[in-house]
Amino acid sequence: MGTRKDTGITGERMAEKFLLSKKFKVLEKNFITPFGEIDLVAHDGNLLVFVEVRTRISETFGHALESIDTHKQRHIVNNCRYYMARRSLREKYWRIDVIGIKLNRSLELEVLTHIKNAIVKY
């Protein structure tokens, strides 16, 4: 079993591979903002998509997707708006997807859940 960082990196790589298999075009990875980090920025066709990846080995503290509370959602939305401002993007339509990943103790994929438009942009 790897460190928490190893787990996160493994999950992000799996999420990227999954998105590529679904014909997404990954534009950026691990974009740092004053509010945190955007795991993946991609295009799904012509639509800009921000992807939050949550990875867990154990569900002792809940499913990976349950870790995105209202406070975390606000940070994610702020990250996206910051990205768009920094890149001078005026895209009218964009969405935030979440990918939850469950790994076994050997960091092998058990379950991958992709939720499109998972976070409302309030």
C-alpha positions as CSV (number, residue, x, y, z in Angstrom):
1,M,0.0,0.0,0.0
2,G,1.4,3.4,-1.0
3,T,1.2,6.8,0.7
4,R,-1.9,9.1,0.5
5,K,-0.1,11.0,-2.2
6,D,0.6,7.8,-4.2
7,T,-3.1,7.0,-3.9
8,G,-4.2,10.4,-5.2
9,I,-1.7,10.3,-8.1
10,T,-2.8,6.8,-9.1
11,G,-6.4,7.8,-9.0
12,E,-5.8,10.9,-11.2
13,R,-3.9,8.8,-13.7
14,M,-6.7,6.3,-13.8
15,A,-9.3,9.0,-14.2
16,E,-7.3,10.6,-17.1
17,K,-7.0,7.2,-18.8
18,F,-10.8,6.7,-18.4
19,L,-11.6,10.1,-19.9
20,L,-9.3,9.6,-22.8
21,S,-11.1,6.2,-23.5
22,K,-14.3,8.2,-23.6
23,K,-12.8,10.6,-26.2
24,F,-12.3,13.5,-23.9
25,K,-9.3,15.7,-24.7
26,V,-7.3,16.4,-21.6
27,L,-6.0,20.0,-21.7
28,E,-4.4,20.4,-18.3
29,K,-3.6,18.4,-15.1
30,N,-3.1,19.7,-11.5
31,F,-3.8,23.4,-12.3
32,I,-3.0,25.4,-9.1
33,T,-5.2,28.3,-8.0
34,P,-5.4,30.4,-4.9
35,F,-8.4,28.2,-3.8
36,G,-6.7,24.8,-4.4
37,E,-6.2,22.7,-7.4
38,I,-8.1,21.5,-10.5
39,D,-7.3,17.9,-11.0
40,L,-8.1,17.7,-14.7
41,V,-9.4,20.2,-17.3
42,A,-10.7,18.6,-20.5
43,H,-13.0,19.0,-23.5
44,D,-15.9,16.6,-24.0
45,G,-16.6,17.5,-27.6
46,N,-16.7,21.3,-27.6
47,L,-17.7,21.5,-23.9
48,L,-15.1,22.6,-21.3
49,V,-15.1,20.2,-18.4
50,F,-13.4,20.5,-15.0
51,V,-12.9,17.2,-13.3
52,E,-12.5,16.6,-9.6
53,V,-11.0,13.2,-8.8
54,R,-11.6,11.6,-5.4
55,T,-9.7,8.4,-4.6
56,R,-10.1,6.0,-1.7
57,I,-8.6,2.7,-0.6
58,S,-10.8,2.3,2.4
59,E,-14.4,3.5,2.8
60,T,-14.0,3.8,6.6
61,F,-14.6,7.5,6.3
62,G,-17.3,7.1,3.5
63,H,-17.3,6.8,-0.2
64,A,-14.9,9.0,-2.2
65,L,-17.8,11.0,-3.6
66,E,-19.2,11.7,-0.1
67,S,-16.1,13.8,0.7
68,I,-17.3,16.6,-1.5
69,D,-19.3,18.7,0.9
70,T,-20.7,22.2,0.3
71,H,-17.5,23.9,1.4
72,K,-15.4,21.8,-1.0
73,Q,-18.0,22.4,-3.8
74,R,-17.5,26.2,-3.4
75,H,-13.7,25.8,-3.7
76,I,-14.1,23.7,-6.8
77,V,-16.4,26.3,-8.4
78,N,-14.0,29.1,-7.5
79,N,-11.1,27.1,-9.0
80,C,-13.0,26.8,-12.2
81,R,-13.9,30.5,-12.4
82,Y,-10.2,31.4,-11.6
83,Y,-9.0,29.1,-14.4
84,M,-11.4,30.7,-16.9
85,A,-10.3,34.2,-15.9
86,R,-6.6,33.3,-16.1
87,R,-7.1,31.7,-19.5
88,S,-9.4,34.6,-20.7
89,L,-12.1,32.1,-21.5
90,R,-15.6,33.4,-22.0
91,E,-17.2,30.0,-22.5
92,K,-20.9,30.2,-21.8
93,Y,-21.3,26.5,-21.2
94,W,-19.0,24.4,-19.0
95,R,-19.5,21.8,-16.4
96,I,-17.9,20.1,-13.4
97,D,-17.6,16.3,-13.4
98,V,-16.5,14.2,-10.4
99,I,-14.8,10.9,-10.7
100,G,-14.8,8.7,-7.6
101,I,-12.2,5.9,-7.5
102,K,-12.0,2.9,-5.2
103,L,-8.6,1.1,-5.2
104,N,-7.6,-2.1,-3.4
105,R,-4.5,-2.0,-1.1
106,S,-2.3,-2.8,-4.1
107,L,-3.5,0.4,-5.7
108,E,-5.4,-1.5,-8.4
109,L,-8.8,-0.3,-9.6
110,E,-11.9,-1.8,-8.0
111,V,-14.6,0.8,-8.9
112,L,-14.6,4.0,-11.0
113,T,-17.7,6.2,-10.9
114,H,-18.0,9.2,-13.3
115,I,-20.7,11.7,-12.5
116,K,-21.2,14.4,-15.2
117,N,-22.4,17.8,-14.2
118,A,-22.0,16.8,-10.5
119,I,-21.6,20.2,-9.0
120,V,-23.9,23.1,-9.6
121,K,-22.2,26.4,-10.4
122,Y,-23.9,28.7,-7.9
